[in-house]
Amino acid sequence: MHDNYALISVKLQYILVYEDKRISNKPFQLVFTTSADTDPITEKPLVTYITNALDQIVLSWSDVPHAEKYHIFRSKNGEEHRFIGTTKETNFLDYEDVQRGYTYSYLVKATNINSYILSNEIFAEIEVELSDAINALQILTNTASSKQIVNIVDVNNDGKIGIEEVIFIFQKIAGSRP
Ligand SMILES: [Ca+2]
């Protein structure tokens, strides 16, 4: 199946280059993927995370024997897991739409051409702090400087900081909300 794939790919490239009349002075490149690891994957990736000062979530996991790629899936606040990226490394930096106060859950899928295995589920959160509540209050009362950015959860999904977010932060800090 693999060889067929390569053959089709070569033919396709030949036709494209030929039709483009560039074949006379430019030899096309052959791409082979014969080094694929076909041994079954039996070990789960063991995932851990840290957060950094830029409010990013840095995932890393154990190197799984025979894995060629890792696919990363994320769930935000209990929603369904969605695919967010692929890497050949054993780490992944999540910086897109990461907001304080939300709970994120990650799964890493180790794959090769014949098999795959899912990691443990890891939950990550960037905790809200009192300064977030103060920032939110300043935005709410129009006393915030234009440089103030509040990267916190939008509790009621209205695209702005309101009293709902302030209450949410206080509840989080007080520990009356998980
Ligand atoms: Ca809001």
Residues whose N, C-alpha, C, O or C-beta is under 5 A from the ligand:
A	BS01	CA	D154 V155 N156 N157 D158 G159 K160 I161 G162
